[in-house]
Every structure is written in C-alpha cells, then in structure tokens.
Amino acid sequence: MERLNTAFEKMKSDGRVGLMAHLVAGYPSVRATEELLEGIASVGVDILELQIPFSDPIADGPTIIRASDSSLKNGTKLEDCFRIAESFRRKNTHTPLLFMGYANTLVNRGIPEFLREAKHYGGDGCIIPDLSPDEEEGVSYLRSSKKEKIASVLILSPTSSRERMKKIADFGSGFFYCVARTGVTGKETRFTQELSQFLSRCRAVTSLPIAVGFGVSKPEHVRFLHGKADAAIVGSETLRVFDRSGIKGVLRFLETMRDAGKTRPGP
C-alpha cells in the first residue's frame, strides 16, 4: 500500500484534489487498455482503477456495462487483466493501481489466491462493491487483504447511518470510496450542500483519505471537492470521451480534470 499512501500524501502536500481514473480491462481491447493506462499515468493522474469485466456489474450504469459486455465478448479473462497490470507495472513503478471487480470473480478464483496474484502483478488494492464487512466471517476477504498487505477499499454511502459508517470505517484500508449519490455509476450528480454534508459525515468516521465517485464528469465537480475530499474518481465519463475522441481525447479531458484539482472554486 506504500504507493497509495505516497500518492495521497503528495496530494495533501500539494494542496490539491487528486484524480483517479477508471478503465474497464479489455475495452475496447487489451492493447488499447495498456495504451490508455500508460497515457493516463503520463499526464499526472494520481491513481488508476482497472475494472475486471463481469457479466452482472450491479454497481455500474449503462456506459460501464456496455464496456464490460464488449470486453467479455472479446474474450477477456482474469489472466488478461493481470497481464495488463503486469505490463503497466514494468513501465511504471510509482502510480498506484487498483483492481475493481465483483465477488463472484474472487470467490471463483479463491479469495486468498486472487489477492496474492493481484499484488504479484502490481496491484495496490481492490474495490469489490458487493463484499461488505458483514460477510467477512464466511469469505475472509478483509483478513486476507491485510495478510497480503493490499488495500481493501470499502464504500461509504449517503444512505448509511452514522453507526453503519463507523462500522465500515473500522475495516477499510488505503482510502474510502464515497459515492456522491445513490444508484449506479454514470448518472448526473448534483454537487450541492447535501453532498458536502455527506462528505463531512465521512470525515467524521475515518482518518483515512476519502475519494468521491459516481457522476464526477466536469472540472467544476473536481473544484467543488476542495476542502471536502482528497480525490475525485472519474469513470463513466472517461469511457464516454474515449468513445467520442479516442485516446488523445481522453488525455486532454483528464488533463483538464487534473488541473481543476489545483484550483479552488470561486466565491
């Protein structure tokens, strides 16, 4: 987890909102994913999130579902996801890389084995939305993550009570993924006082960094997060820009989002 800790320490010392970009492995191809990861890291994105394609991605909206379906139709396997990470890590030893996926993939592989491989191939942590601390007795995901010294990034939701958030906060590591609204990824999010209040609740239950996702798609969204969160997570919009404008368009877009993290919102 050293790369993750270093990345968040640098965001804090720079006084900016960091940027995390989400890609679906194998979309539109394995080679294109490799090129995207390298390019995105080269423009100063702080953290990379690589989604393992799955047939029923329950936390995701239409854009990521389409990308995941396309990747699966291309024949992308878990081994391809690990090879993508390995290829990236050979060329980049400092940018944190997270695997995002769903419980079925881990259980099918064997959770300890999956985590060992994820770390071996260059991963710094995992985001598994459908594995919660409530299921720990049966699956030992969190214990295995701790043993392998790989971050288990848990999710904090605006619908959760303070007691529930405190319970989740006792188990996560690396940072917390704070969802900006209920529902699935990719829909429009209102960046309002209500979101600010939710993020204040998140800060109150953990000393770990917090990153905000679900609907982050514009520079003003990143600027809004100054003083409220440590990083912004851009997922569906990255894929939409890629579909419209290719790799060069994605890099221009993420440069703009990166620069927004350096600028506080106006009065």
ZALO-645040 format. One line per field, with one value per residue: residue in three letters; chain; z, y, x of N, C-alpha, C in turn. Coordinates in steps of 0.05 Angstrom, whole numbers, plus 32768, in hexadecimal, padded with zeros to 4 digits. Layout:
! residues N
resn	ala,... .
chain	A,... .
n_w	Z,... .
n_v	Y,... .
n_u	X,... .
ca_w	Z,... .
ca_v	Y,... .
ca_u	X,... .
c_w	Z,... .
c_v	Y,... .
c_u	X,... .
This chain:
! residues 267
resn	met,glu,arg,leu,asn,thr,ala,phe,glu,lys,met,lys,ser,asp,gly,arg,val,gly,leu,met,ala,his,leu,val,ala,gly,tyr,pro,ser,val,arg,ala,thr,glu,glu,leu,leu,glu,gly,ile,ala,ser,val,gly,val,asp,ile,leu,glu,leu,gln,ile,pro,phe,ser,asp,pro,ile,ala,asp,gly,pro,thr,ile,ile,arg,ala,ser,asp,ser,ser,leu,lys,asn,gly,thr,lys,leu,glu,asp,cys,phe,arg,ile,ala,glu,ser,phe,arg,arg,lys,asn,thr,his,thr,pro,leu,leu,phe,met,gly,tyr,ala,asn,thr,leu,val,asn,arg,gly,ile,pro,glu,phe,leu,arg,glu,ala,lys,his,tyr,gly,gly,asp,gly,cys,ile,ile,pro,asp,leu,ser,pro,asp,glu,glu,glu,gly,val,ser,tyr,leu,arg,ser,ser,lys,lys,glu,lys,ile,ala,ser,val,leu,ile,leu,ser,pro,thr,ser,ser,arg,glu,arg,met,lys,lys,ile,ala,asp,phe,gly,ser,gly,phe,phe,tyr,cys,val,ala,arg,thr,gly,val,thr,gly,lys,glu,thr,arg,phe,thr,gln,glu,leu,ser,gln,phe,leu,ser,arg,cys,arg,ala,val,thr,ser,leu,pro,ile,ala,val,gly,phe,gly,val,ser,lys,pro,glu,his,val,arg,phe,leu,his,gly,lys,ala,asp,ala,ala,ile,val,gly,ser,glu,thr,leu,arg,val,phe,asp,arg,ser,gly,ile,lys,gly,val,leu,arg,phe,leu,glu,thr,met,arg,asp,ala,gly,lys,thr,arg,pro,gly,pro .
chain	A,A,A,A,A,A,A,A,A,A,A,A,A,A,A,A,A,A,A,A,A,A,A,A,A,A,A,A,A,A,A,A,A,A,A,A,A,A,A,A,A,A,A,A,A,A,A,A,A,A,A,A,A,A,A,A,A,A,A,A,A,A,A,A,A,A,A,A,A,A,A,A,A,A,A,A,A,A,A,A,A,A,A,A,A,A,A,A,A,A,A,A,A,A,A,A,A,A,A,A,A,A,A,A,A,A,A,A,A,A,A,A,A,A,A,A,A,A,A,A,A,A,A,A,A,A,A,A,A,A,A,A,A,A,A,A,A,A,A,A,A,A,A,A,A,A,A,A,A,A,A,A,A,A,A,A,A,A,A,A,A,A,A,A,A,A,A,A,A,A,A,A,A,A,A,A,A,A,A,A,A,A,A,A,A,A,A,A,A,A,A,A,A,A,A,A,A,A,A,A,A,A,A,A,A,A,A,A,A,A,A,A,A,A,A,A,A,A,A,A,A,A,A,A,A,A,A,A,A,A,A,A,A,A,A,A,A,A,A,A,A,A,A,A,A,A,A,A,A,A,A,A,A,A,A,A,A,A,A,A,A,A,A,A,A,A,A .
n_w	8000,7FFF,7FD2,7FCB,7FFC,7FF6,7FC9,7FDC,8005,7FE7,7FCA,7FF5,8007,7FDB,7FDC,7FBF,7F9C,7F8D,7F54,7F3C,7F0C,7EE8,7EC5,7E99,7E95,7E59,7E38,7E03,7DF2,7E08,7DFC,7DF3,7E26,7E42,7E29,7E37,7E70,7E77,7E5D,7E7B,7EAD,7EA0,7E9A,7ECC,7EEE,7F2D,7F44,7F2B,7F15,7F06,7EE8,7EEE,7EBD,7EC2,7EC1,7EDB,7EF1,7F26,7F40,7F19,7EE3,7EA1,7E7C,7E8F,7E94,7E5E,7E4B,7E6A,7E58,7E22,7E28,7E3F,7E14,7DF1,7E06,7E34,7E6D,7EB4,7EB9,7E8F,7EA3,7ECE,7EB1,7E95,7EC0,7ED1,7EA5,7EA5,7ED7,7ECF,7EB3,7ED0,7F10,7F3A,7F3A,7F5B,7F54,7F50,7F55,7F3F,7F4B,7F4E,7F80,7F6F,7F4B,7F6B,7F91,7F70,7F5E,7F8D,7FC7,7FE7,7FC1,7F95,7FAA,7FB5,7F81,7F6B,7F87,7F78,7F42,7F41,7F58,7F88,7FA8,7FB3,7F9B,7FAB,7FA3,7FB4,7FE0,8022,8066,8085,8070,807C,809F,8082,8053,805A,8041,8050,8079,805B,8037,805A,806B,803B,8034,8014,7FFD,8014,7FFB,8012,800D,8019,8024,8015,802A,8057,809E,80D6,80FA,80DA,80B5,80D7,80E6,80B5,80AB,80D0,80B8,8084,8057,803D,801E,801E,7FF4,7FE2,7FD1,7FA7,7FA2,7FA6,7F81,7F41,7F1D,7EF2,7EE9,7EEE,7F20,7F57,7F6F,7FA9,7FE6,8004,7FF5,8008,803F,8046,803A,8064,808E,8080,8088,80BF,80D3,80C5,80C0,8093,804E,8021,7FE6,7FB0,7F88,7F51,7F25,7F1E,7EF0,7EDA,7ED9,7F00,7F26,7F3D,7F53,7F78,7FA1,7FBF,7FFE,8012,8002,7FF2,7FBF,7F7C,7F56,7F16,7EE9,7EC4,7EA2,7E8D,7E6B,7E48,7E2F,7E17,7DF1,7DD0,7DC0,7DC1,7DD8,7DDB,7DE5,7E18,7E37,7E33,7E4C,7E80,7E90,7E95,7EBF,7EE7,7EEE,7F02,7F35,7F4E,7F57,7F7E,7F89,7F75,7F99 .
n_v	7FE8,8016,8037,804D,806A,808E,80AB,80C5,80E3,8106,8122,813E,815D,817C,819A,8190,8173,8131,8103,80CB,8099,806F,8032,7FFE,7FBF,7FA3,7FBF,7FEC,7FC1,7F93,7FA8,7FDE,7FED,7FE8,8011,803D,803D,8048,807A,809A,809A,80B6,80EB,80FD,80EA,80D3,80A0,8060,8039,7FF9,7FD6,7F95,7F71,7F5D,7F35,7F47,7F7F,7F9D,7FCF,7FF3,8022,802D,803A,8023,7FEF,7FE1,7FE4,7FBC,7F8F,7F8F,7F84,7F51,7F35,7F39,7F13,7F1B,7F07,7EF9,7EF1,7F10,7F43,7F45,7F41,7F71,7F94,7F84,7F91,7FC8,7FD4,7FC6,7FF2,801D,802E,804A,8060,8055,801A,7FFF,7FC6,7FBE,7F9B,7F64,7F3A,7F04,7EF9,7EF8,7ED0,7EA4,7E9E,7E96,7EB7,7EC5,7EB5,7ED6,7F09,7F04,7EFE,7F2F,7F53,7F40,7F4B,7F82,7FA0,7FCE,7FD0,7FBE,7FC7,7FB1,7FB2,7F91,7F74,7F76,7F8A,7F6D,7F3A,7F23,7EF8,7ECB,7ECF,7EE6,7F11,7F44,7F38,7F19,7F40,7F62,7F40,7F38,7F6B,7F90,7FC3,7FC6,7FE5,8003,8016,8051,8068,8098,808A,806E,8065,8089,8064,8036,8049,8051,801D,8006,8026,8013,7FE8,7FF0,7FFF,8025,804E,806E,8063,808F,8094,80C1,80C5,80A0,8063,804F,804F,8087,80A7,80E9,8114,813D,8171,8189,81AB,8181,8155,8168,8165,812E,811D,8135,8116,80E6,80F4,80F8,80C5,80AA,80AB,80A1,80B0,80CC,80BE,80D4,80BC,80A9,80C9,80F3,811F,814F,8189,81AF,818F,8175,81A2,81B1,818C,819C,81A2,8180,814B,811B,8107,8101,80D5,80BD,809C,8085,80B2,80B5,8088,8097,80C4,80AC,808B,80B2,80D1,80B5,809F,80CE,80F5,80E5,80ED,8125,8135,811F,813B,816E,8165,8156,8186,81A5,8194,81B0,81E1,820B,8212,824D,8286 .
n_u	8010,802B,8032,7FFF,7FF9,8023,8011,7FE3,7FF9,8017,7FF0,7FD9,8004,800D,7FDF,7FAF,7F77,7F78,7F7A,7F58,7F53,7F28,7F26,7F0E,7F26,7F3E,7F1D,7F1C,7F39,7F6D,7F9F,7F94,7F83,7FB3,7FD0,7FB1,7FB6,7FED,7FF0,7FCC,7FE3,8011,8000,7FFA,7FD1,7FBD,7FAE,7F9E,7F67,7F55,7F24,7F0B,7EEB,7EA7,7E6C,7E3E,7E3E,7E2C,7E30,7E37,7E2A,7E0B,7E35,7E66,7E54,7E4B,7E80,7E97,7E7A,7E8A,7EC1,7EC0,7EA9,7ED3,7EF3,7F10,7F34,7F3F,7F76,7F89,7F7F,7FA3,7FD2,7FD1,7FD8,800A,802A,8025,803C,8071,8084,8076,8082,806E,8039,7FFD,7FD4,7F94,7F6A,7F29,7EEE,7EBE,7E9F,7E97,7EC0,7EEE,7EE1,7EDC,7F10,7F29,7F31,7F61,7F89,7F7C,7F88,7FBF,7FD2,7FC1,7FE1,8014,8016,8019,7FF1,7FD4,7FA9,7F63,7F20,7EE4,7EA4,7E78,7E88,7E85,7E95,7E71,7E70,7E9F,7EAB,7E9F,7EBE,7EF0,7F0A,7F1E,7F42,7F66,7F79,7F94,7FBC,7FD9,7FEA,7FD0,7FA5,7F62,7F30,7EF9,7EB2,7E8F,7E4E,7E1B,7DEA,7DF3,7DF0,7E0E,7E23,7E28,7E4E,7E7A,7E85,7E94,7EC1,7EE5,7EFC,7F11,7F4A,7F81,7F61,7F20,7EE8,7EBB,7E79,7E58,7E22,7DE4,7DD5,7DEF,7E2E,7E42,7E14,7DF6,7E0F,7DFE,7E23,7E21,7E0F,7DFB,7E1A,7E4B,7E40,7E3B,7E6F,7E8A,7E76,7E8F,7EC5,7EC3,7EC3,7EF1,7F38,7F53,7F63,7F30,7F0D,7EE5,7EB2,7E84,7E63,7E87,7E9D,7EAB,7ED7,7EC7,7EAF,7EDA,7EF5,7ECF,7ED7,7F02,7F1F,7EFA,7F00,7F33,7F3F,7F26,7EFD,7EFB,7ED4,7EA7,7EA4,7ED7,7ED8,7EAF,7EC5,7EF1,7ED6,7EC2,7EEF,7F1F,7F61,7F81,7F5B,7F48,7F76,7F7C,7F4D,7F54,7F80,7F6A,7F46,7F6B,7F87,7F5E,7F5C,7F83,7F70,7F4A,7F03,7EDE,7EC2 .
ca_w	8000,8000,7FBB,7FD1,8011,7FEB,7FB7,7FEC,8013,7FD3,7FC6,800C,8008,7FC5,7FE1,7FA8,7F9A,7F7B,7F40,7F37,7EF4,7EE7,7EAB,7E98,7E88,7E40,7E27,7DEE,7DEE,7E1C,7DF5,7DF7,7E43,7E4A,7E20,7E48,7E8B,7E74,7E56,7E91,7EC2,7E96,7E9C,7EE8,7EFE,7F45,7F4A,7F16,7F1E,7EF0,7EEE,7EE3,7EB1,7ECF,7EB2,7EE9,7F02,7F32,7F48,7F02,7ED1,7E85,7E6E,7E98,7E8D,7E42,7E48,7E75,7E45,7E0B,7E30,7E41,7DF9,7DE5,7E12,7E4A,7E85,7ECB,7EB3,7E7E,7EB5,7EDD,7E9E,7E91,7ED8,7ED1,7E90,7EAF,7EEE,7EC5,7EA8,7EE4,7F2A,7F4F,7F3A,7F66,7F42,7F5E,7F46,7F48,7F41,7F5E,7F92,7F61,7F3F,7F81,7F9D,7F5C,7F5D,7FA8,7FCF,7FEC,7FA8,7F85,7FB6,7FB1,7F65,7F67,7F91,7F69,7F27,7F43,7F64,7FA2,7FB7,7FA4,7FA1,7FA6,7FAE,7FC0,7FF7,8039,807F,8090,8065,8082,80AC,806E,803C,8063,802D,805E,8086,8047,802D,806E,806A,8023,8034,7FFC,8008,800F,7FFA,8016,8002,802B,8014,8022,8037,806F,80B8,80E2,8106,80C5,80AA,80EA,80E4,809C,80AE,80E0,80A9,806A,8057,8025,801E,801B,7FDC,7FEA,7FB9,7FA9,7FA2,7FA4,7F66,7F33,7F11,7ED8,7EE8,7EF6,7F3D,7F5F,7F82,7FB9,8003,800E,7FF1,801C,8059,8046,803C,8080,809D,807A,8097,80DC,80DC,80BE,80BC,8079,8038,8014,7FCA,7FA8,7F6D,7F48,7F19,7F1A,7ED3,7ED1,7EEA,7F17,7F3A,7F4C,7F63,7F8F,7FB5,7FCF,801A,8019,7FFC,7FE9,7FA3,7F6C,7F46,7EFC,7EDD,7EAC,7E8F,7E7F,7E55,7E34,7E20,7E05,7DDB,7DBD,7DB7,7DC2,7DEE,7DDE,7DF2,7E34,7E44,7E36,7E60,7E9B,7E97,7E9F,7EDA,7EF9,7EF3,7F13,7F51,7F59,7F58,7F90,7F7D,7F7B,7FAE .
ca_v	8000,802D,804A,805C,807D,80A4,80BB,80D6,80F7,811B,8133,814F,8170,818F,81AA,818D,815C,811E,80F8,80AE,8092,8053,8025,7FE2,7FAF,7F96,7FD0,7FDB,7FAA,7F92,7FBA,7FF9,7FF2,7FED,802C,8051,803F,8056,8096,80A8,809E,80CA,8106,8105,80DE,80C9,8085,8053,8024,7FE7,7FC5,7F7A,7F6E,7F49,7F34,7F54,7F94,7FA9,7FEB,8004,802C,8023,803E,800F,7FD5,7FDC,7FDF,7FA2,7F7B,7F8E,7F77,7F34,7F2A,7F37,7EFD,7F24,7EF6,7F04,7EF0,7F28,7F5A,7F44,7F47,7F8E,7FA1,7F7D,7FA1,7FE4,7FD7,7FC5,800C,8032,8022,805C,8067,803F,800D,7FF0,7FB5,7FBF,7F84,7F5A,7F23,7EEB,7EF5,7EF1,7EB7,7E90,7E9B,7E92,7ED3,7EC9,7EB3,7EEE,7F1F,7EFF,7F04,7F4B,7F61,7F37,7F58,7F9F,7FAE,7FDA,7FCD,7FB4,7FD2,7F9C,7FBE,7F7F,7F67,7F89,7F7E,7F5A,7F1F,7F1C,7EDE,7EB6,7ED1,7EEE,7F23,7F5A,7F2B,7F11,7F58,7F6B,7F2D,7F3D,7F87,7F9D,7FD3,7FBF,7FFE,8000,802B,805F,8071,80AD,807F,8060,8073,808E,804B,8025,8054,804C,8001,8002,8034,8003,7FD2,7FF7,8007,8034,8065,8067,806B,809C,8097,80DC,80C3,8085,805A,8042,8062,8092,80BA,8104,8118,8159,8178,819D,81AB,8166,8145,8172,815A,8112,811B,813C,80FE,80D3,80FD,80F5,80A9,809E,80BC,809A,80C2,80C5,80C4,80D6,80B2,80A8,80E1,8107,8120,816A,8196,81BC,817A,8172,81BA,81B0,817A,81A9,81A5,816D,8130,811A,8100,80FD,80BD,80C1,8082,8084,80C7,80AE,8076,80A6,80D4,809A,8083,80C9,80DF,80A4,80A2,80E9,8104,80DD,80FA,8142,8137,811A,8152,8184,815C,8158,81A3,81AF,818C,81C3,81FB,820C,8220,8269,828C .
ca_u	8000,803D,802D,7FE6,7FFF,8034,8001,7FD1,800A,801F,7FD8,7FD6,801A,8008,7FC7,7F9D,7F66,7F84,7F69,7F59,7F45,7F1D,7F25,7F06,7F3B,7F36,7F0C,7F10,7F4A,7F82,7FB5,7F8B,7F84,7FCF,7FD8,7FA3,7FC2,8006,7FEB,7FBF,7FF8,8025,7FF6,7FF9,7FBB,7FCA,7FA8,7F90,7F55,7F50,7F0D,7F0A,7ED0,7E95,7E52,7E28,7E4B,7E14,7E34,7E3F,7E16,7E0B,7E4F,7E79,7E49,7E51,7E9D,7E9C,7E6F,7E9C,7EDA,7EBB,7EA5,7EED,7F00,7F22,7F33,7F4D,7F92,7F8F,7F7F,7FBC,7FE8,7FD0,7FE4,8027,8036,8026,804F,808D,808C,8070,8086,8066,801D,7FEC,7FC1,7F81,7F58,7F0D,7EDF,7EA7,7EA6,7E98,7EDB,7F01,7EDA,7EE2,7F2D,7F33,7F38,7F7E,7F98,7F78,7F97,7FDB,7FD8,7FBD,7FF9,802B,8016,801C,7FDA,7FD8,7F90,7F4B,7F05,7ED0,7E8C,7E65,7E94,7E84,7E9F,7E5D,7E75,7EBA,7EAE,7E9D,7ED0,7F0B,7F17,7F2D,7F59,7F7A,7F85,7FA7,7FD3,7FE8,7FF2,7FC4,7F8F,7F46,7F22,7EDC,7EA1,7E7D,7E37,7E0B,7DD2,7DFB,7DEF,7E29,7E2C,7E31,7E67,7E8F,7E8B,7EA4,7EDA,7EF7,7F07,7F1E,7F66,7F89,7F4F,7F04,7EDA,7EA2,7E68,7E4D,7E05,7DDB,7DD2,7E05,7E41,7E3D,7DFE,7DFD,7E0F,7DFC,7E38,7E13,7E14,7DF4,7E32,7E5F,7E39,7E42,7E8C,7E91,7E70,7EA4,7EDD,7EBF,7EC5,7F0A,7F50,7F5E,7F5A,7F17,7F0B,7EC9,7EAB,7E69,7E5A,7E9C,7EA0,7EB2,7EEB,7EBB,7EAA,7EF4,7EFA,7EBC,7EE1,7F18,7F19,7EE5,7F09,7F4F,7F41,7F0D,7EFE,7EED,7ED1,7E97,7EAA,7EF0,7ED1,7E9F,7ED8,7F00,7EC5,7EBF,7F07,7F36,7F74,7F8A,7F45,7F48,7F8D,7F76,7F38,7F5E,7F92,7F59,7F3D,7F82,7F8D,7F49,7F62,7F96,7F62,7F33,7EEC,7EDA,7EAE .
c_w	8000,7FEA,7FC0,7FE6,8007,7FDA,7FC7,7FFC,8000,7FCD,7FDC,800C,7FF2,7FC9,7FCA,7FAC,7F85,7F68,7F3D,7F1F,7EF2,7ECA,7EAE,7E88,7E6F,7E2F,7E1D,7DE7,7E05,7E16,7DF9,7E15,7E4C,7E42,7E31,7E63,7E8A,7E6F,7E6D,7EA7,7EBA,7E99,7EB9,7EF8,7F15,7F4A,7F32,7F21,7F05,7EF7,7EDF,7ED7,7EBE,7EC2,7EC0,7EFC,7F0F,7F3B,7F31,7EF0,7EB4,7E78,7E76,7E92,7E70,7E3E,7E53,7E63,7E2D,7E11,7E32,7E26,7DEA,7DF1,7E29,7E63,7E9C,7EC6,7EA1,7E90,7EC5,7ECA,7E97,7EA8,7ED8,7EBC,7E99,7EC4,7EE5,7EBC,7EBD,7F00,7F41,7F50,7F46,7F52,7F53,7F4C,7F52,7F3B,7F53,7F6B,7F83,7F56,7F54,7F8C,7F89,7F5B,7F78,7FB2,7FD6,7FD3,7F97,7F90,7FB3,7F94,7F60,7F70,7F7F,7F4E,7F29,7F4E,7F81,7FB4,7FA6,7FAE,7F98,7FB2,7FBC,7FD5,800E,8052,808B,8087,806C,808E,8097,8059,8043,804F,803B,806C,8072,803B,8040,806E,8052,8021,801B,8006,8001,8011,7FFC,800F,8018,801B,8023,8030,8051,8088,80C2,80EE,80F1,80B9,80BD,80E9,80CB,809F,80BE,80D0,8090,806D,803D,8024,801C,8001,7FE4,7FD2,7FBC,7FA9,7FA2,7F87,7F5B,7F27,7EF8,7ED6,7EF3,7F15,7F43,7F75,7F92,7FD6,800F,800B,8004,8037,805B,8049,8058,8093,8099,8089,80B5,80E5,80D4,80BB,80A1,8064,802D,7FF7,7FC1,7F8C,7F69,7F3F,7F16,7EFD,7EC8,7EE3,7F02,7F2D,7F4B,7F5E,7F7B,7FA6,7FC6,7FEC,8024,8015,7FF2,7FCC,7F96,7F5A,7F2D,7EEE,7EC3,7E98,7E80,7E67,7E40,7E23,7E0D,7DED,7DC6,7DB0,7DB9,7DD9,7DF1,7DEC,7E10,7E43,7E47,7E4C,7E7C,7EA3,7EA2,7EBB,7EEF,7F01,7F05,7F30,7F5E,7F5F,7F6B,7F82,7F85,7F90,7FA5 .
c_v	8019,8041,805A,8071,8094,80B6,80CE,80EB,810D,812D,8148,8165,8185,81A1,81A8,8175,8149,8112,80DA,80A8,8074,804A,8009,7FD3,7FA1,7FA6,7FE7,7FC2,7FAA,7FA6,7FD7,8000,7FF7,8009,8042,8054,804F,8074,80A6,80AD,80B4,80E6,810E,80FD,80CF,80AB,8079,803C,8013,7FD4,7FAA,7F76,7F58,7F4B,7F42,7F69,7FA6,7FC6,7FFE,800B,8023,8025,8028,7FF3,7FCE,7FD6,7FC3,7F8C,7F78,7F7F,7F59,7F27,7F27,7F20,7F03,7F12,7F05,7F05,7F08,7F41,7F5B,7F4A,7F64,7F9D,7F9C,7F8E,7FBE,7FE7,7FD5,7FE1,8022,8025,8033,8062,8050,8034,7FFB,7FDE,7FB9,7FA8,7F7C,7F40,7F09,7EE4,7EEB,7ED6,7EA0,7E8A,7E90,7EAC,7ED6,7EC7,7ECB,7F05,7F1C,7F06,7F22,7F5B,7F5A,7F46,7F77,7FAE,7FB8,7FD7,7FC3,7FC3,7FBD,7FA4,7FAB,7F6D,7F7B,7F7B,7F6A,7F3E,7F15,7F00,7EC8,7EB7,7ED9,7F00,7F38,7F4F,7F24,7F2A,7F63,7F5A,7F33,7F5A,7F95,7FAB,7FC7,7FD8,7FFA,8019,8036,806C,8086,80A3,8071,8071,8077,8074,8038,802F,804F,802F,7FFB,800E,8025,7FEE,7FD9,7FFE,8015,804F,805C,8073,8075,80A1,80B1,80DC,80A6,807D,804E,8058,806F,80A6,80D5,8107,8136,815F,8190,819B,818F,8154,814E,8166,813D,810E,8122,8124,80E9,80DA,80F7,80D8,809C,80B3,80B5,80AE,80B9,80CF,80C2,80CE,80B2,80C4,80F8,8109,813B,8176,81A3,81A8,8176,818A,81BA,81A0,8185,81AC,8191,8150,8132,8114,80FD,80E5,80C1,80A6,8083,8099,80C2,809C,8085,80B7,80C3,8092,8099,80D1,80CF,80AB,80BF,80FA,80FE,80EC,8118,8146,8134,8130,8169,817D,815E,8174,81AF,81A9,819F,81DE,81FA,821A,823D,826D,8287 .
c_u	8011,8037,8014,7FEC,800F,8023,7FEF,7FE1,8012,8008,7FD5,7FEB,8018,7FF0,7FB3,7F8B,7F72,7F70,7F6E,7F48,7F3F,7F1B,7F1A,7F1A,7F2F,7F23,7F1C,7F20,7F5F,7F97,7FAD,7F8B,7FA0,7FD8,7FCA,7FAF,7FDC,8002,7FDF,7FD3,800B,801B,7FF1,7FE0,7FC8,7FC6,7F98,7F7F,7F4E,7F3A,7F0F,7EEE,7EC1,7E7A,7E3B,7E33,7E36,7E18,7E38,7E27,7E1B,7E26,7E63,7E6E,7E4F,7E6E,7EA4,7E92,7E81,7EB6,7ED6,7EB7,7EBF,7EFE,7F13,7F1E,7F42,7F6B,7F9B,7F91,7F9A,7FD3,7FE9,7FDE,8002,8036,8039,803B,806C,8097,8087,8070,807A,8048,800C,7FD8,7FAF,7F71,7F3C,7EFF,7EC8,7EAE,7EA8,7EB3,7EEF,7EFB,7EE1,7F00,7F37,7F3E,7F55,7F8F,7F95,7F89,7FB5,7FE3,7FD6,7FD6,8011,802D,8015,8005,7FE0,7FBF,7F7A,7F32,7EF1,7EB6,7E79,7E72,7E95,7E8F,7E8B,7E63,7E90,7EBD,7EAE,7EB3,7EEC,7F1A,7F28,7F45,7F6F,7F88,7F9A,7FC0,7FE5,7FF2,7FE9,7FAA,7F74,7F36,7F04,7ECC,7E90,7E67,7E27,7DF2,7DD9,7DF8,7E0C,7E34,7E36,7E4B,7E7E,7E98,7E9D,7EBF,7EEE,7F06,7F17,7F3B,7F6C,7F7B,7F33,7EF8,7EBF,7E90,7E58,7E2E,7DFE,7DD8,7DEC,7E17,7E36,7E26,7E07,7DFB,7E0D,7E10,7E2E,7E1B,7E0E,7E0C,7E48,7E59,7E40,7E60,7E97,7E8B,7E85,7EBD,7EDB,7EC4,7EE0,7F20,7F5D,7F54,7F3F,7F18,7EEE,7EC5,7E8D,7E60,7E6E,7EA3,7EA9,7EC7,7EDF,7EB4,7EC4,7EF9,7EE8,7EC7,7EF8,7F0F,7F05,7EEE,7F26,7F52,7F26,7F12,7EEE,7EEC,7EC2,7E9E,7EC4,7EEA,7EC1,7EB2,7EE8,7EEF,7EC1,7ED9,7F20,7F49,7F7C,7F74,7F44,7F5F,7F88,7F61,7F43,7F73,7F81,7F4E,7F53,7F87,7F77,7F4E,7F76,7F89,7F4A,7F1B,7EEA,7EC5,7E92 .
